[in-house]
Amino acid sequence: MTSALIRAVMPNLLRTMNLKTRVLFLVSLLIIAGIWSLATVVATVLQTDLENMVSEHLSVTLDYVAEEIDHEMQFRINALNRLAATITPEIQADPPRLQRLLKQSDLSSALFPEGVTCTNRQGIVFADSPVLEGRLGGSLSDREYFREIMAGAKQAIGGPLLARFVKQPIVALAVPLRDARGATTGMLVGTSVLSDPELFGQLEQTKIGKTGYFIVASPKDHLIVSATDRSRILTPIPARGVNPLLDRRLDEGFEGAGITVNSQGVEVLTVEPQHEEHGLDRLARHRD
C-alpha cells in the first residue's frame, strides 16, 4: 500500500518542481540508494570477514584443547598397560596378592582416584583399589568396553555414565589382562570422574569471552560428556531436526564452522576439530 501511495504521489510532486529541483531530487534519490546498497555490501563483507577471523581463532583453540584431552586419555591408557604387564597369570590366580599389587600401585591415587579394578573372563571384579562397597564381586559384563576387550581390542574407552558404585558421572578406560600365551583373560579398568581436573574439570570452568562455551559430546552414546554448563552433563544430544548444523555434523561428518540456532533457541557460531575423531568421539565447542 505504501509503494502504491508513493507511485501515485510522486508524479504530482515532480510536476510542482522546476527542472533544477527535479534533477537535484532525482540525483539525491540515486545517491541515497547507492549509499544504502554500499552499506549493505560493506556490512555483509565485514560480517563475513569477522566470522572467518573468529572461526579461525576458535579452531586453533579448540584443536589445542582436543589434543590435550587426547593426551591425557592416552597417558592413562599407557599407565594401565604398564600395570597390566606386571599382572602375570600367577598373580591373577592369587586375588589377595593382586589386591595388594593394586593398592601399592600409584595409579589409583595419581590417575584414577575413583578406582582401578580387575575382572575375569566373565566380567566379575576380583580385585579392587580402593575397595568400594558392592564393586568387588560385582559384574562389568554389561559394559560395552568389556565386550570390546574380550573381542580382542587392545584398549577401550567406555561411554559416559552415572557409575553405580562411584555414584558420579564417570568414564572408564580398559586394557586386557593376558595369560602366558597372550590370550585375554580379563581386563584392567581405570575409572575417572568426568570432572577430573586433568580431564574435563578445567574445561567445565572455562568460558570463551563473555558467552562462549565448550561442549564434549559422544555421538555414539548420544550424550553430552562434559560442558561449561555442568547441568548439561549426561544429557542427550539434541534430537534430529532441532539443530540442522549438528545433524549435518553427525550425518555427513561436516567439520567446518557454521552459524546455527542451538537447542536453547540462541543463534551461535559453532566450531569443531578439523581432524580425526578424538577419544570420546568428538570435542565440540560452541560460541554465542
Helices and strands as residue ranges (DSSP letters): H 2-15, H 19-86, H 89-92, H 95-104, H 107-110, E 116-119, E 125-129, H 144-150, E 156-157, E 161-162, E 169-178, E 184-193, I 197-201, H 202-204, E 213-218, E 223-227, G 230-232, H 244-252, E 258-261, E 267-271, E 282-287
